[in-house]
């Protein structure tokens, strides 16, 4: 076998061995975190998840291990010059190469790429799996290999097989959709009210029909139905923290008594020496001459700081005139905090707005990243929509004090295809009303109550980023009986949806050229 082809085969073999050991270890670290929360994982369940992860996550880990192996190959000549012998050199290079790759995954991706490396002990243990690759590489290189110069493509069989094995395993283990895609809806027309918005996130309607639209970079715009826009002066707002579409200035809601108190409620990302979180801000929208500004600004609540930028929640809805509910995402890099009742991560908070109120008790817990919340006037229930990991997005009806299970339960899997939990349901936790697998990435929620779309009364509207649509959830009483998709013809990520006083539906598209859209029945245009 040619020397370069032998080198490729050795590198692939070492990466495959490293990935297998790392997959086994990653699963045990993840299951240990769940058992620390009190979840009983039987040995059959543990074995089943370990095998499943080896078949589906193992190939993903193979790609990371291969990158680490390539780095290790470059490190070995440097270490040899330091006087290290061949075996210590191979072992040290293997660990260093894999550690660099895992460090990049931890620092670059907002969501944890591999559950086991979210914390330093797990990161160190998985990095040590590079010892396996280093030893395999050393052993194979140390063997005396007789050059045979095989004919044709025979020399390629070994490296090809080493690549095809994890690839075939990955393809065979791909998760499948739980149900067929719902049909695209008709009967409406869409008008673009405004475009060129920078990462718009939420909207609210003033009594005169003008809209308030937030942009994640920290801007608030007034937009009338003709598309004319004016910036609201936010100079009295505290400095916020923004990172692209992950966190920034987010939700907006008007006080139930807005016509008399002019109060507006906003959620905003913040960052300090403790970490990253979301705060609830209240201000008064005032007009002086032709200028608009946010006055009498006060911070009402700040979520528990966390180490990473992702999974922030940040939606609000009024339970009544004096109580507001606010969603908060989990710890992201420490998702188990969703089960920790001593903080606000992975919770819906019940915030009292009465003068002098300073306590924000938990309303519900066990959530991942709830980015939609609505008070349903039909059933007097609170619903939230929340992002799962890869699959397992949920619509949940909230019951005060209830626990919704994350991360002890999940219908989804981690982004690199490992299992989050062996369980999808448990008697101690609430079941979702609706599950979306594959993910649609729900990013808002509204209940249709209006005069224009007669057949939509009481239905839920769910904007979807990944699916690039609005899901209409048709209900019989409080039960979802079918779904259909709106705006699929546009191919745009939909960030938020709102039902206007006149019965029309407004939607915000996501991105650097976001649009404000208005839907009305087809027959009226």
VMD Tcl script that draws the C-alpha trace (Angstrom):
set ca {
  {0.00 0.00 0.00}
  {1.29 3.45 -0.88}
  {2.64 5.36 2.11}
  {0.18 8.26 1.82}
  {-2.75 5.86 1.52}
  {-1.49 3.98 4.57}
  {-1.33 7.27 6.48}
  {-4.93 8.04 5.53}
  {-6.06 4.58 6.66}
  {-4.25 4.91 9.99}
  {-5.75 8.35 10.61}
  {-9.27 7.11 9.79}
  {-8.87 4.03 12.00}
  {-7.64 6.13 14.91}
  {-10.54 8.57 14.46}
  {-13.07 5.72 14.37}
  {-11.68 4.23 17.59}
  {-11.66 7.63 19.29}
  {-15.24 8.33 18.21}
  {-16.50 4.99 19.54}
  {-14.99 5.52 22.98}
  {-16.04 9.18 23.07}
  {-19.63 8.26 22.15}
  {-19.82 5.69 24.93}
  {-18.42 8.21 27.41}
  {-20.65 11.07 26.22}
  {-23.77 8.97 26.78}
  {-22.75 8.00 30.31}
  {-21.95 11.62 31.24}
  {-25.33 12.75 29.93}
  {-27.21 9.99 31.76}
  {-25.30 10.76 34.96}
  {-26.52 14.37 34.78}
  {-30.11 13.11 34.54}
  {-29.73 10.71 37.45}
  {-28.36 13.61 39.53}
  {-31.77 15.23 39.00}
  {-33.46 12.17 40.46}
  {-34.42 10.39 37.23}
  {-34.14 6.62 37.55}
  {-32.51 5.16 34.42}
  {-32.68 1.37 34.33}
  {-29.83 -0.69 32.91}
  {-31.88 -1.79 29.85}
  {-32.72 1.87 29.12}
  {-29.09 2.87 29.63}
  {-27.90 0.13 27.28}
  {-30.48 1.03 24.61}
  {-29.52 4.72 24.64}
  {-25.80 3.87 24.58}
  {-26.21 1.70 21.48}
  {-28.47 4.26 19.80}
  {-25.97 7.05 20.44}
  {-23.11 4.91 19.18}
  {-24.95 4.38 15.90}
  {-26.19 7.94 15.42}
  {-23.96 10.27 17.43}
  {-20.83 8.14 16.90}
  {-20.56 9.11 13.19}
  {-20.81 12.81 14.11}
  {-18.11 12.31 16.73}
  {-16.05 10.56 14.04}
  {-15.90 13.80 12.06}
  {-14.74 15.72 15.15}
  {-12.20 13.00 15.98}
  {-10.93 13.03 12.41}
  {-10.35 16.78 12.61}
  {-8.53 16.22 15.90}
  {-6.46 13.46 14.30}
  {-5.37 15.72 11.47}
  {-4.29 18.35 14.01}
  {-2.47 15.66 15.98}
  {-0.53 14.63 12.86}
  {0.69 18.19 12.52}
  {1.60 18.40 16.21}
  {3.66 15.22 16.36}
  {6.74 16.55 14.46}
  {6.79 19.56 16.79}
  {6.64 17.37 19.88}
  {9.33 15.06 18.52}
  {11.69 18.01 18.29}
  {11.19 18.49 22.04}
  {12.75 15.10 22.58}
  {9.59 13.07 23.29}
  {9.57 9.41 22.32}
  {7.11 8.15 19.72}
  {4.38 6.80 22.04}
  {4.18 9.78 24.47}
  {4.34 12.05 21.44}
  {1.38 10.28 19.78}
  {-0.68 10.23 22.99}
  {-0.10 13.89 23.81}
  {-0.79 14.99 20.24}
  {-4.00 12.95 20.18}
  {-5.32 14.60 23.34}
  {-4.25 18.09 22.25}
  {-5.77 17.75 18.78}
  {-9.15 16.58 20.08}
  {-9.12 19.18 22.88}
  {-8.66 21.99 20.34}
  {-11.58 20.77 18.21}
  {-13.86 20.41 21.24}
  {-12.82 23.83 22.53}
  {-13.82 25.38 19.21}
  {-17.20 23.66 19.42}
  {-17.72 25.03 22.93}
  {-16.78 28.60 22.06}
  {-18.15 29.16 18.56}
  {-21.63 27.59 18.69}
  {-24.23 29.40 20.91}
  {-25.98 26.10 21.68}
  {-23.85 23.35 23.25}
  {-22.69 21.13 20.39}
  {-22.01 18.08 22.57}
  {-23.81 17.66 25.89}
  {-20.83 16.12 27.66}
  {-18.53 19.10 27.04}
  {-20.87 21.75 28.45}
  {-18.85 21.77 31.66}
  {-15.09 21.51 32.15}
  {-14.95 18.02 33.74}
  {-16.83 16.53 30.79}
  {-14.74 18.50 28.33}
  {-11.56 17.17 29.96}
  {-12.82 13.57 29.95}
  {-13.85 13.68 26.30}
  {-10.53 15.30 25.36}
  {-8.75 12.36 27.01}
  {-10.40 10.10 24.44}
  {-7.65 11.43 22.18}
  {-5.41 8.95 24.02}
  {-7.23 6.17 22.18}
  {-6.56 7.72 18.80}
  {-2.95 8.42 19.70}
  {-2.34 4.84 20.82}
  {-4.04 3.31 17.77}
  {-2.07 5.62 15.48}
  {1.24 4.76 17.20}
  {0.55 1.01 17.14}
  {-0.37 0.92 13.47}
  {2.55 3.08 12.42}
  {4.98 0.96 14.44}
  {4.09 -2.20 12.57}
  {6.28 -3.39 9.78}
  {4.12 -3.14 6.68}
  {5.28 -4.86 3.51}
  {4.59 -2.87 0.36}
  {2.47 -4.98 -1.95}
  {1.31 -2.37 -4.48}
  {-2.17 -3.86 -5.00}
  {-3.77 -3.43 -8.36}
  {-6.70 -1.23 -9.34}
  {-8.94 0.05 -6.58}
  {-8.10 -2.66 -4.02}
  {-5.81 -0.28 -2.12}
  {-8.76 2.03 -1.57}
  {-10.98 -0.60 0.05}
  {-9.77 -0.06 3.62}
  {-10.03 3.76 3.77}
  {-13.27 3.66 1.81}
  {-14.73 1.17 4.26}
  {-13.60 3.26 7.22}
  {-15.51 6.22 5.82}
  {-18.58 4.30 4.62}
  {-19.14 2.50 7.94}
  {-19.97 5.61 10.03}
  {-21.70 7.25 7.07}
  {-24.01 4.27 6.57}
  {-24.73 4.11 10.30}
  {-25.58 7.81 10.37}
  {-27.91 7.57 7.36}
  {-29.73 4.51 8.70}
  {-30.30 6.16 12.08}
  {-31.67 9.46 10.77}
  {-34.81 10.43 12.73}
  {-38.02 10.36 10.72}
  {-40.96 12.74 10.85}
  {-43.74 11.68 13.21}
  {-46.49 12.62 10.79}
  {-47.06 13.99 7.31}
  {-46.65 17.70 6.60}
  {-49.96 19.56 7.03}
  {-51.45 21.17 3.93}
  {-50.78 24.74 2.82}
  {-53.75 27.02 3.46}
  {-55.42 29.46 1.12}
  {-58.12 32.09 1.34}
  {-55.88 35.02 2.27}
  {-53.75 37.65 0.61}
  {-50.55 39.22 1.88}
  {-49.40 42.81 1.68}
  {-45.92 44.02 2.67}
  {-46.43 46.99 4.99}
  {-42.71 47.65 5.60}
  {-39.38 46.10 4.68}
  {-35.73 46.67 5.53}
  {-36.20 45.94 9.23}
  {-33.08 44.70 11.06}
  {-33.79 41.46 12.92}
  {-37.35 42.43 13.96}
  {-38.59 40.36 16.91}
  {-41.99 41.48 18.14}
  {-44.88 43.87 17.51}
  {-47.79 45.43 19.36}
  {-50.71 47.54 18.17}
  {-51.51 50.98 19.56}
  {-55.16 52.05 19.92}
  {-55.00 54.08 16.68}
  {-53.76 51.06 14.68}
  {-50.11 52.14 14.55}
  {-47.67 49.34 15.27}
  {-44.69 49.23 17.61}
  {-41.95 46.93 16.26}
  {-38.79 45.93 18.11}
  {-35.46 45.27 16.38}
  {-32.94 43.10 18.18}
  {-30.11 45.63 17.84}
  {-31.98 47.84 20.32}
  {-34.35 49.91 18.20}
  {-38.10 50.46 18.57}
  {-40.07 51.71 15.56}
  {-43.54 53.14 15.10}
  {-44.97 51.96 11.76}
  {-48.35 53.04 10.41}
  {-50.45 51.03 7.99}
  {-48.96 52.88 5.03}
  {-45.47 51.77 6.07}
  {-44.23 55.14 7.31}
  {-41.89 54.64 10.26}
  {-40.51 56.71 13.12}
  {-37.86 55.67 15.64}
  {-38.76 55.88 19.32}
  {-36.04 57.46 21.45}
  {-34.74 54.77 23.83}
  {-31.89 56.78 25.32}
  {-33.30 56.34 28.83}
  {-33.33 52.55 28.48}
  {-30.45 50.63 30.12}
  {-27.74 49.38 27.78}
  {-28.64 45.98 26.40}
  {-26.73 43.01 25.02}
  {-27.29 41.82 21.46}
  {-25.94 38.96 19.39}
  {-27.42 38.59 15.90}
  {-30.70 36.65 16.10}
  {-29.89 35.03 19.46}
  {-30.48 37.81 22.00}
  {-31.17 41.55 22.05}
  {-34.26 43.77 22.34}
  {-37.05 41.26 22.09}
  {-40.70 41.23 23.15}
  {-43.09 44.15 23.52}
  {-46.52 44.32 25.13}
  {-48.86 47.17 25.99}
  {-50.32 47.61 29.45}
  {-53.98 46.51 29.66}
  {-54.61 50.12 30.78}
  {-52.40 51.65 28.08}
  {-54.87 54.40 27.11}
  {-54.60 55.84 30.60}
  {-51.10 54.87 31.82}
  {-49.21 54.76 28.44}
  {-47.05 51.93 29.78}
  {-45.11 49.60 27.51}
  {-43.35 46.41 28.62}
  {-40.18 45.24 26.86}
  {-37.73 42.37 27.27}
  {-34.06 42.98 26.66}
  {-30.89 40.90 26.79}
  {-28.23 41.97 29.27}
  {-24.69 40.90 30.02}
  {-22.51 41.60 33.05}
  {-19.71 39.94 34.99}
  {-22.13 37.22 36.15}
  {-23.20 36.15 32.66}
  {-26.06 36.66 30.19}
  {-29.75 37.06 30.95}
  {-33.01 38.75 30.00}
  {-34.62 41.65 31.84}
  {-38.16 43.01 31.89}
  {-38.40 46.78 31.43}
  {-41.36 49.10 31.82}
  {-41.60 52.59 30.40}
  {-44.14 55.18 29.32}
  {-44.50 55.94 25.61}
  {-44.70 59.70 25.32}
  {-44.88 62.16 22.44}
  {-43.34 65.59 22.54}
  {-44.03 67.46 19.31}
  {-43.16 65.10 16.47}
  {-40.77 62.95 18.55}
  {-41.56 59.79 20.48}
  {-39.59 58.56 23.47}
  {-39.67 55.98 26.25}
  {-39.87 57.77 29.59}
  {-40.10 56.72 33.26}
  {-38.05 53.62 32.49}
  {-37.62 51.04 35.24}
  {-36.27 47.48 35.39}
  {-38.86 45.14 36.90}
  {-37.09 41.78 36.69}
  {-33.79 40.20 35.61}
  {-33.45 36.50 34.90}
  {-30.72 34.42 36.50}
  {-27.46 35.00 34.56}
  {-26.06 32.08 32.58}
  {-22.77 31.39 30.86}
  {-23.93 31.22 27.22}
  {-25.91 33.42 24.84}
  {-28.49 30.88 23.63}
  {-31.95 29.88 24.88}
  {-33.37 33.08 26.34}
  {-37.14 32.86 26.07}
  {-38.14 36.47 26.62}
  {-41.86 36.50 25.77}
  {-44.51 38.10 27.98}
  {-48.29 37.89 28.41}
  {-50.67 39.39 30.94}
  {-52.42 36.96 33.29}
  {-54.56 39.86 34.47}
  {-54.20 43.63 34.85}
  {-51.62 43.37 37.64}
  {-49.78 40.12 36.85}
  {-47.51 39.48 33.90}
  {-46.02 36.12 32.90}
  {-42.52 36.07 31.39}
  {-40.80 33.10 29.77}
  {-37.12 32.43 30.50}
  {-34.94 29.93 28.62}
  {-32.93 27.21 30.28}
  {-29.26 27.39 31.26}
  {-28.24 26.37 27.72}
  {-24.73 25.26 28.63}
  {-26.23 24.03 31.90}
  {-29.71 22.93 30.82}
  {-30.32 21.03 34.08}
  {-30.99 24.44 35.67}
  {-34.51 24.18 34.23}
  {-35.18 21.79 37.14}
  {-33.57 24.02 39.77}
  {-36.34 25.85 41.63}
  {-33.83 28.29 43.12}
  {-33.40 30.20 39.86}
  {-35.49 31.48 36.95}
  {-33.84 29.48 34.15}
  {-36.18 27.26 32.16}
  {-39.19 28.78 33.89}
  {-42.26 30.91 33.35}
  {-42.15 33.67 35.96}
  {-45.19 35.27 37.59}
  {-44.34 38.95 37.96}
  {-46.53 41.19 40.12}
  {-46.83 44.73 38.76}
  {-48.49 46.33 41.76}
  {-46.53 49.16 43.42}
  {-43.97 47.82 45.85}
  {-44.10 44.25 44.54}
  {-40.61 42.76 44.40}
  {-41.14 38.99 44.34}
  {-41.37 37.02 41.08}
  {-42.43 33.47 41.98}
  {-42.23 30.53 39.60}
  {-45.37 29.85 37.58}
  {-44.14 26.71 35.79}
  {-40.77 24.98 35.31}
  {-38.99 22.44 33.11}
  {-38.91 24.48 29.87}
  {-36.15 24.69 27.27}
  {-36.63 27.86 25.23}
  {-40.23 29.12 25.29}
  {-40.52 31.90 22.71}
  {-44.28 32.13 22.48}
  {-46.90 32.79 25.16}
  {-50.54 33.81 25.00}
  {-53.47 34.17 27.36}
  {-56.33 32.43 25.58}
  {-59.53 34.44 26.14}
  {-61.66 31.50 24.97}
  {-60.56 28.94 27.56}
  {-58.85 31.33 30.03}
  {-55.73 29.15 29.68}
  {-52.10 30.12 29.19}
  {-50.31 28.45 26.27}
  {-46.64 28.55 25.40}
  {-44.72 27.37 22.35}
  {-41.15 26.29 22.92}
  {-38.14 25.18 20.95}
  {-36.98 21.63 21.44}
  {-33.45 20.62 20.46}
  {-33.40 18.70 17.14}
  {-37.10 17.84 17.04}
  {-39.43 17.88 20.01}
  {-40.77 21.44 19.69}
  {-43.83 21.74 21.92}
  {-47.09 23.54 22.51}
  {-47.88 23.40 26.24}
  {-50.92 24.46 28.21}
  {-49.67 25.82 31.53}
  {-50.95 24.72 34.89}
  {-49.63 26.79 37.82}
  {-46.86 24.94 39.64}
  {-46.54 22.23 36.96}
  {-43.23 20.86 35.67}
  {-42.87 20.20 31.92}
  {-39.90 17.89 32.20}
  {-36.97 19.42 30.32}
  {-34.29 18.02 30.14}
  {-35.43 14.87 31.95}
  {-37.92 14.25 29.16}
  {-37.75 15.18 25.49}
  {-39.22 14.09 22.17}
  {-36.14 15.53 20.44}
  {-32.45 14.73 20.28}
  {-29.38 16.92 20.68}
  {-28.05 18.87 17.70}
  {-25.24 16.35 17.06}
  {-27.87 13.54 17.18}
  {-27.29 12.11 20.68}
  {-30.28 11.40 22.92}
  {-31.20 14.07 25.44}
  {-33.09 11.59 27.62}
  {-34.23 7.98 27.34}
  {-37.78 9.12 28.19}
  {-40.49 11.08 26.38}
  {-43.09 11.01 29.17}
  {-43.28 10.45 32.91}
  {-46.10 10.55 35.45}
  {-44.38 13.35 37.38}
  {-44.39 15.74 34.41}
  {-46.94 17.36 32.11}
  {-47.41 16.08 28.56}
  {-47.32 18.56 25.64}
  {-50.53 19.45 23.82}
  {-48.72 19.30 20.46}
  {-45.28 17.98 19.47}
  {-43.47 19.02 16.31}
  {-40.83 16.59 15.02}
  {-38.96 17.54 12.94}
  {-38.63 20.99 14.47}
  {-40.56 23.93 13.09}
  {-38.80 26.38 15.50}
  {-41.87 28.14 16.95}
  {-41.12 31.74 17.83}
  {-44.37 33.30 18.96}
  {-48.03 32.55 19.62}
  {-51.41 34.20 19.14}
  {-55.08 33.27 19.44}
  {-57.27 34.41 16.57}
  {-60.21 36.52 17.70}
  {-61.45 38.82 14.96}
  {-64.08 39.70 12.40}
  {-62.21 39.01 9.13}
  {-61.36 35.29 9.16}
  {-64.67 33.77 10.25}
  {-63.45 30.18 10.23}
  {-60.41 30.87 12.40}
  {-62.13 31.86 15.64}
  {-60.26 30.48 18.64}
  {-57.49 28.91 16.54}
  {-53.85 29.24 17.55}
  {-51.32 30.89 15.22}
  {-47.71 29.77 15.58}
  {-44.94 31.53 13.61}
  {-42.21 29.09 12.59}
  {-38.62 30.05 11.82}
  {-37.28 26.77 10.51}
  {-40.44 25.75 8.66}
  {-40.81 29.27 7.20}
  {-44.54 29.44 7.78}
  {-47.29 30.20 10.26}
  {-48.96 27.12 11.67}
  {-52.70 27.49 12.17}
  {-53.80 25.06 14.87}
  {-57.50 24.37 14.39}
  {-59.21 23.65 17.70}
  {-62.36 21.93 18.84}
  {-62.84 23.46 22.27}
  {-59.36 23.34 23.82}
  {-58.17 20.39 21.70}
  {-56.06 20.79 18.56}
  {-57.69 18.66 15.86}
  {-55.69 19.61 12.77}
  {-53.04 21.97 11.44}
  {-52.35 23.91 8.27}
  {-49.55 26.16 7.06}
  {-49.81 29.83 6.07}
  {-47.25 31.89 4.12}
  {-45.33 28.84 2.85}
  {-45.34 30.48 -0.59}
  {-43.01 33.24 0.68}
  {-40.23 30.95 1.94}
  {-39.48 33.41 4.77}
  {-38.56 32.68 8.39}
  {-41.48 34.00 10.47}
  {-40.50 35.53 13.81}
  {-43.77 36.82 15.29}
  {-47.51 37.02 14.65}
  {-50.23 39.31 16.02}
  {-53.99 39.61 15.55}
  {-54.98 43.27 15.02}
  {-58.10 44.92 16.37}
  {-59.71 44.88 12.91}
  {-59.20 41.10 12.57}
  {-56.27 41.23 10.17}
  {-53.12 39.27 11.00}
  {-49.67 40.86 11.11}
  {-46.46 38.87 10.86}
  {-42.76 39.70 11.08}
  {-40.17 37.92 8.96}
  {-36.74 37.29 10.42}
  {-33.37 38.59 9.24}
  {-31.39 41.65 8.20}
  {-34.11 42.55 5.68}
  {-37.11 41.72 7.82}
  {-40.62 42.55 6.65}
  {-43.85 43.53 8.30}
  {-46.67 41.63 6.56}
  {-50.45 41.97 6.78}
  {-52.86 39.13 6.01}
  {-56.50 39.71 5.12}
  {-59.10 37.44 3.51}
  {-58.65 37.03 -0.23}
  {-62.17 38.16 -1.10}
  {-61.72 41.62 0.46}
  {-58.94 42.70 -1.91}
}
mol new
graphics top color blue
foreach p $ca { graphics top sphere $p radius 0.5 }
foreach p [lrange $ca 0 end-1] q [lrange $ca 1 end] { graphics top cylinder $p $q radius 0.2 }
display resetview
